[in-house]
Amino acid sequence: MVLVLGLIFLLWKFDWTSEQYHNAGAVAKKASAKDPRIAIITFITSQKSYIHLSLKNKSRYAQRYGYDLIVDYESHAERGTTWLKFDMVERLIKEKQHDWIWWMDFDTLITNTDIKVVDIIRDSLANVTTPADVDFLLTDDCNGLNDGSFIVRSSPRSIDFLNRVRKLHDVEDKKGNGLNDQESMRDLLKTNDPFVKHAVTIPQWKINAFPEEIHCFDKSEQAWERGTFVVHFAGAWAHVEGDDPTGYLMEKYEKEIMWGPDPGAEVLGKEG
């Protein structure tokens, strides 16, 4: 009899706990229902030492704010692997499930999870004359455009912009000029193409900060510091010695992440 009563109690407690967790998530999503629908996207197509760290970081941040995290693991991009990022963006736009899409290279970490990407978008658009015309929020580094982290409006017009980047690549490729995705977008932004007006450059440190080990900053000359939103270890191999420079930096800066509360923790605290 004691064993039966104990089993009944455990089953009841399990059901109650599961329901509490489910409701907490529902309340959290309802509270942010007025925010734009955000997708965070990235891809990884080879074995790396920091796969779990990178995915955990982005997944936990996405859960906290009710964003979607989409990850691809294979590339079928006809122009080369790095072009998959544009294919992913186009695919999500056509699915019409999001308002904004945040592309992040896999060698990035969100280091201040208290910052909402929707607030970055709003602040950036507040500084332009016609916010409705802006589809891309981009950043530079010391060499010009760096597309390791950028935000794009989920709009057919954004696909038109990407098609112009692809066309520029194809034209230059026929001339023997092999450009990657970043170089092609960089060169398009230097033209008089009417779609260039839909892209705005924001300070690098806002969504694409480099650490002090990678001294390649935009004109603001501002390196990552504690409290910064994102850190990106672009080209770590050229700046840090060792067999796994990116993995080394990922582990080093993991200790600097400001996690904030777990998803649903605030709601559970109020209800408890």
C-alpha positions in Angstrom: 0.0 0.0 0.0 2.8 2.4 0.9 4.5 1.7 -2.5 1.3 2.3 -4.3 0.6 5.6 -2.5 4.2 6.7 -3.2 3.9 5.9 -6.9 0.6 7.9 -7.1 2.3 10.9 -5.4 5.3 10.8 -7.8 3.0 10.7 -10.9 1.0 13.6 -9.6 4.1 15.7 -8.9 5.4 14.9 -12.4 2.2 16.0 -14.1 2.0 19.2 -12.0 5.6 20.1 -12.7 5.2 19.5 -16.4 2.1 21.6 -16.5 3.8 24.4 -14.7 6.7 24.4 -17.1 4.4 24.3 -20.1 2.3 27.2 -18.8 5.4 29.3 -18.0 6.5 29.0 -21.6 3.0 30.0 -22.8 2.9 33.0 -20.6 6.4 34.1 -21.7 5.4 33.9 -25.4 2.1 35.7 -24.8 4.0 38.5 -23.0 6.2 39.1 -26.1 3.4 38.6 -28.7 3.6 42.3 -29.7 7.3 42.0 -30.6 8.4 41.3 -34.2 8.8 37.6 -35.0 12.5 36.9 -35.0 14.5 34.0 -36.5 18.2 33.4 -35.6 19.9 31.4 -38.3 23.3 29.8 -38.8 24.9 26.7 -40.3 27.8 24.3 -39.5 28.9 21.9 -42.1 32.0 20.3 -40.5 33.1 18.9 -37.2 34.3 21.6 -34.8 35.4 21.6 -31.1 32.8 24.3 -30.2 29.6 23.0 -31.8 27.8 22.3 -28.5 28.9 25.7 -27.0 27.8 27.7 -30.1 24.4 25.9 -30.3 23.7 26.0 -26.6 24.5 29.7 -26.5 22.1 30.6 -29.4 19.4 28.2 -28.3 19.2 29.4 -24.8 19.0 33.0 -26.0 16.3 32.2 -28.5 14.3 30.4 -25.8 14.5 33.3 -23.5 12.7 35.6 -25.9 10.6 33.2 -27.9 12.7 33.6 -31.0 13.2 30.7 -33.5 16.6 29.2 -34.0 17.2 27.5 -37.4 20.4 25.6 -38.1 21.5 23.9 -41.3 24.1 21.2 -41.3 24.6 20.6 -45.1 25.2 23.1 -47.9 23.9 22.7 -51.4 24.7 26.3 -52.4 25.8 26.3 -56.0 28.3 29.2 -55.5 30.0 27.7 -52.6 29.4 26.8 -48.9 29.4 30.4 -47.6 26.6 31.3 -49.9 24.3 29.0 -47.9 23.6 31.9 -45.6 21.8 33.8 -48.4 19.9 30.7 -49.4 18.7 30.2 -45.8 17.6 33.8 -45.6 15.6 33.5 -48.8 14.0 30.3 -47.8 12.8 31.8 -44.5 11.5 34.9 -46.2 9.4 32.7 -48.5 8.0 30.8 -45.6 6.5 34.1 -44.2 6.8 33.1 -40.6 9.1 35.9 -39.4 9.4 39.7 -39.5 13.2 39.8 -39.2 16.0 37.3 -39.6 19.3 37.5 -37.8 22.2 35.7 -39.5 25.1 34.7 -37.2 28.2 33.0 -38.3 28.8 29.8 -36.2 32.0 31.3 -34.6 30.0 33.8 -32.6 28.7 34.1 -29.1 25.9 36.2 -27.6 27.6 37.5 -24.5 24.9 39.7 -23.1 21.6 37.9 -23.2 19.8 40.8 -21.5 19.9 42.7 -24.8 17.0 41.9 -27.2 17.7 41.9 -30.9 14.4 43.6 -31.4 15.7 46.6 -29.4 18.8 46.7 -31.7 16.4 46.8 -34.7 14.2 49.5 -33.2 17.2 51.7 -32.1 18.8 51.4 -35.6 15.6 52.3 -37.4 15.0 55.2 -35.1 18.1 56.9 -36.5 17.1 56.8 -40.2 14.7 59.1 -42.1 12.5 56.3 -43.6 12.6 53.2 -41.5 10.3 51.3 -43.8 12.9 51.5 -46.6 15.6 49.7 -44.5 15.9 46.0 -45.1 19.5 45.2 -44.0 21.4 46.2 -40.9 25.1 45.5 -41.7 28.4 46.2 -40.0 32.0 46.8 -41.2 35.3 45.7 -39.8 38.8 47.1 -40.7 38.5 45.7 -44.2 35.0 47.0 -45.0 31.8 44.9 -44.8 31.8 41.9 -42.5 28.7 39.8 -43.0 29.3 37.4 -40.1 26.4 38.9 -38.3 23.6 40.9 -40.0 19.9 41.5 -39.6 17.5 41.4 -42.6 13.8 42.2 -43.0 11.7 39.3 -44.0 10.5 40.9 -47.2 10.5 40.0 -51.0 12.5 43.2 -51.5 15.3 41.6 -49.4 15.4 38.7 -51.9 15.7 41.1 -54.7 18.7 42.6 -53.0 20.3 39.2 -52.5 19.7 38.4 -56.2 21.6 41.5 -57.1 24.5 40.3 -54.9 24.4 36.9 -56.7 24.3 38.5 -60.1 27.3 40.7 -59.3 29.2 37.5 -58.3 28.2 35.7 -61.5 29.3 38.6 -63.7 32.6 38.9 -62.0 33.1 35.1 -62.0 32.9 35.1 -65.8 35.7 37.7 -65.8 37.8 35.4 -63.6 37.3 37.4 -60.5 36.3 34.9 -57.8 34.3 36.7 -55.1 32.8 35.2 -52.0 29.4 36.2 -50.6 30.9 38.9 -48.4 33.0 40.4 -51.2 30.1 40.4 -53.6 27.8 42.2 -51.1 30.6 44.6 -50.3 31.1 45.5 -54.0 27.4 45.9 -54.6 27.1 48.4 -51.8 29.7 50.5 -53.6 27.6 50.8 -56.7 24.7 53.1 -57.7 22.2 50.2 -57.6 18.9 51.6 -56.3 18.7 48.7 -53.8 21.7 49.9 -52.0 19.5 52.4 -50.2 17.8 49.5 -48.4 21.0 48.6 -46.5 22.2 50.6 -43.5 25.5 50.2 -41.7 25.4 50.3 -37.9 28.4 50.3 -35.5 30.3 47.0 -35.5 30.1 46.6 -31.7 26.3 46.5 -31.7 26.0 43.1 -33.3 29.4 42.0 -34.5 32.1 43.0 -32.1 35.6 41.5 -32.4 37.6 40.7 -29.3 40.9 42.4 -28.5 42.8 39.4 -29.9 41.4 40.2 -33.4 42.3 43.8 -33.9 40.2 44.6 -36.9 37.6 47.1 -36.0 35.4 49.6 -37.9 35.9 53.3 -37.6 34.6 53.3 -34.1 37.7 51.4 -33.0 35.6 49.7 -30.3 36.6 46.2 -29.3 34.4 43.8 -27.4 34.1 44.4 -23.7 32.0 42.9 -21.0 28.4 43.8 -21.5 28.7 43.9 -25.3 25.9 42.0 -27.1 27.9 39.7 -29.4 31.5 38.6 -29.9 32.7 37.3 -33.3 36.0 35.4 -33.7 36.4 36.0 -37.5 39.7 34.9 -38.9 41.0 33.7 -35.5 43.5 31.5 -37.3 45.4 34.7 -38.4 45.6 36.2 -35.0 45.9 33.4 -32.4 48.5 30.7 -32.4 47.6 27.1 -31.7 45.8 24.1 -33.4 42.3 25.4 -32.6 42.4 29.2 -32.2 38.6 29.6 -32.6 37.9 26.9 -30.1 40.3 28.5 -27.7 38.6 31.9 -28.0 35.1 30.4 -27.7 36.0 28.7 -24.5 37.7 31.8 -23.1 34.8 34.1 -23.8 32.2 31.6 -22.7 33.2 32.6 -19.1 32.2 36.2 -20.0 28.6 35.4 -21.0 25.9 37.2 -19.1 23.2 34.6 -19.2 20.3 36.3 -17.4 17.3 34.2 -16.2 16.5 30.8 -17.7 13.4 30.7 -20.0 10.2 30.9 -17.9 12.1 31.4 -14.7 10.6 34.9 -14.1 7.1 33.7 -14.7 7.6 30.7 -12.4 9.0 33.0 -9.7 5.9 35.2 -9.8 3.4 32.3 -9.8 5.3 30.4 -7.1 
